[in-house]
Amino acid sequence: MPIDRPDAEPLTPYQYPNPPEALREIVIPQAVPADERVWVPQAENVWFRPLCLNASQGYWTNLLRVRKSGVLSRHRHPQAVHGFVLKGRWRYLEHDWEATEGSYVFEPPGETHTLYVPPDVEEMITYFQVNGVMYYTDPWGKGMGYEDVFTKIDMCRKHYTEVGLGEDYVRQFIR
């Protein structure tokens, strides 16, 4: 397969239009935002920063930021989840591994786990792609609530209205 080379002829972009049904790409130059208002509060000392809220396929990607130690949540996913630790560290009480800066985490469908941030971590930021739903449970599996892409959109819309960015601010992340 030939590849355009910068030292050869000028680079040539694709010359035909993309399908009109194709959604626009999302490019976020400041994924970790300087504007604190972009972080949506999820619980005390816990926020998420939406990156992509894919309502048509039922998944979301976000940065999760935690500034407290202890148990964050116990939950189960019916579909796979992917994570990449940008700052700090955390673990699941059910496992002996720890996710540290630079770690990639794959969470298999059906597993229930309890996210724990150690006391000496001042701030944890992890990129997550969550497919489907997060189903919150107690230690014995009793349902305590859920989040999906639609509850995430609602949380964003409410928060962005309250902080003056406007309810439509979230639209840039919805696909």
C-alpha positions as CSV (number, residue, x, y, z in Angstrom):
1,M,0.0,0.0,0.0
2,P,1.6,3.3,-1.0
3,I,1.9,6.0,1.6
4,D,2.2,9.7,0.9
5,R,5.6,10.9,2.0
6,P,6.3,14.5,3.0
7,D,9.6,14.5,1.0
8,A,7.8,13.5,-2.2
9,E,5.0,15.2,-4.0
10,P,2.6,17.4,-1.9
11,L,0.3,15.4,0.4
12,T,-3.0,14.9,-1.2
13,P,-6.2,14.7,0.8
14,Y,-9.1,12.4,-0.2
15,Q,-10.8,14.0,-3.2
16,Y,-14.4,12.9,-2.8
17,P,-17.0,13.9,-0.3
18,N,-17.7,11.7,2.7
19,P,-21.2,10.1,2.9
20,P,-23.8,12.7,3.9
21,E,-25.0,10.4,6.6
22,A,-21.6,10.3,8.3
23,L,-21.5,12.2,11.6
24,R,-18.9,14.9,12.1
25,E,-15.8,13.9,14.0
26,I,-15.2,15.2,17.5
27,V,-11.9,17.0,18.2
28,I,-11.3,18.3,21.7
29,P,-7.9,20.2,21.9
30,Q,-8.1,20.5,25.7
31,A,-9.4,17.0,26.8
32,V,-8.4,17.9,30.4
33,P,-10.1,21.3,30.5
34,A,-8.8,24.5,32.1
35,D,-12.4,25.6,32.6
36,E,-13.7,23.8,35.7
37,R,-17.3,24.3,34.6
38,V,-16.8,21.5,32.0
39,W,-16.4,18.9,34.7
40,V,-19.8,17.5,35.6
41,P,-20.3,16.6,39.3
42,Q,-21.2,13.0,39.8
43,A,-20.8,12.7,43.6
44,E,-18.9,14.6,46.3
45,N,-15.4,15.1,45.0
46,V,-16.2,13.0,41.9
47,W,-16.6,14.6,38.4
48,F,-16.7,13.4,34.8
49,R,-15.7,15.3,31.6
50,P,-17.7,14.1,28.6
51,L,-15.8,13.4,25.5
52,C,-18.3,11.4,23.4
53,L,-21.9,10.6,24.3
54,N,-23.0,8.2,21.6
55,A,-26.7,8.0,21.9
56,S,-27.1,6.1,18.6
57,Q,-24.9,3.2,19.9
58,G,-25.4,3.5,23.6
59,Y,-21.9,4.2,24.9
60,W,-20.0,7.1,26.3
61,T,-16.3,8.1,26.8
62,N,-15.3,10.4,29.5
63,L,-12.5,11.4,31.9
64,L,-13.4,10.5,35.5
65,R,-11.8,12.7,38.1
66,V,-11.7,11.8,41.8
67,R,-10.4,14.0,44.6
68,K,-11.1,11.8,47.6
69,S,-10.0,8.4,48.8
70,G,-12.2,5.4,49.6
71,V,-14.8,3.5,47.7
72,L,-16.2,5.3,44.7
73,S,-18.8,2.8,43.5
74,R,-19.7,-0.8,43.2
75,H,-21.1,-1.7,39.8
76,R,-21.5,-4.2,37.0
77,H,-21.4,-3.7,33.2
78,P,-23.3,-5.9,30.7
79,Q,-20.7,-5.0,28.0
80,A,-17.0,-4.4,28.0
81,V,-15.4,-1.2,29.4
82,H,-12.0,0.2,28.6
83,G,-9.9,2.5,30.8
84,F,-6.6,4.3,30.6
85,V,-5.2,6.0,33.7
86,L,-3.9,9.5,33.1
87,K,-3.2,10.5,36.7
88,G,-3.1,8.9,40.1
89,R,-4.0,5.3,40.7
90,W,-6.9,3.1,41.8
91,R,-8.0,-0.5,42.1
92,Y,-10.9,-2.8,42.4
93,L,-11.4,-4.4,45.8
94,E,-12.1,-7.8,44.1
95,H,-8.6,-7.9,42.4
96,D,-5.0,-7.8,43.5
97,W,-3.8,-5.5,40.7
98,E,-3.6,-1.7,40.8
99,A,-4.2,0.6,37.9
100,T,-1.4,3.2,37.9
101,E,-0.6,6.1,35.6
102,G,-0.2,4.8,32.1
103,S,-2.1,1.6,32.8
104,Y,-4.8,0.2,30.4
105,V,-7.7,-1.7,32.0
106,F,-10.1,-4.0,30.2
107,E,-13.3,-4.8,32.2
108,P,-15.1,-7.9,30.9
109,P,-18.9,-7.9,30.6
110,G,-20.7,-9.3,33.6
111,E,-18.1,-8.6,36.2
112,T,-19.1,-6.7,39.4
113,H,-16.3,-4.7,41.0
114,T,-15.8,-2.0,43.6
115,L,-13.6,1.0,42.6
116,Y,-11.3,2.1,45.4
117,V,-8.9,5.1,45.5
118,P,-6.1,4.8,48.1
119,P,-5.8,7.5,50.8
120,D,-2.5,8.9,49.5
121,V,-3.9,9.7,46.0
122,E,-4.8,13.4,45.8
123,E,-6.3,13.2,42.4
124,M,-7.1,10.4,40.0
125,I,-8.1,10.9,36.3
126,T,-8.9,8.0,34.1
127,Y,-10.3,7.9,30.6
128,F,-13.1,5.4,30.3
129,Q,-15.2,4.0,27.4
130,V,-18.4,2.6,28.9
131,N,-20.5,0.5,26.6
132,G,-24.1,0.1,27.6
133,V,-25.0,0.7,31.3
134,M,-23.3,1.0,34.7
135,Y,-25.5,-1.0,37.1
136,Y,-24.8,0.0,40.7
137,T,-25.2,-2.7,43.4
138,D,-24.7,-3.3,47.0
139,P,-22.1,-6.0,48.1
140,W,-24.7,-8.7,47.6
141,G,-25.8,-7.7,44.1
142,K,-28.9,-5.8,44.9
143,G,-29.6,-3.0,42.4
144,M,-29.0,0.5,43.7
145,G,-29.4,2.5,40.4
146,Y,-27.8,2.8,37.0
147,E,-26.3,5.2,34.5
148,D,-26.4,5.1,30.8
149,V,-25.6,7.5,28.0
150,F,-29.0,9.1,28.4
151,T,-28.6,9.8,32.1
152,K,-25.1,11.1,31.4
153,I,-26.6,13.5,28.8
154,D,-29.2,14.6,31.3
155,M,-26.6,15.2,34.0
156,C,-24.5,17.3,31.5
157,R,-27.5,19.3,30.3
158,K,-28.5,20.2,33.9
159,H,-25.0,21.0,35.1
160,Y,-24.1,23.1,32.0
161,T,-27.3,25.1,32.5
162,E,-26.5,25.7,36.1
163,V,-22.9,26.9,35.5
164,G,-23.9,29.3,32.6
165,L,-22.6,27.3,29.7
166,G,-26.2,26.6,28.6
167,E,-28.0,23.3,28.1
168,D,-26.9,23.1,24.5
169,Y,-23.2,22.9,25.5
170,V,-23.6,19.1,25.8
171,R,-24.6,18.8,22.1
172,Q,-21.0,19.0,20.9
173,F,-20.3,15.6,22.5
174,I,-23.5,13.8,21.4
175,R,-23.3,11.5,18.4
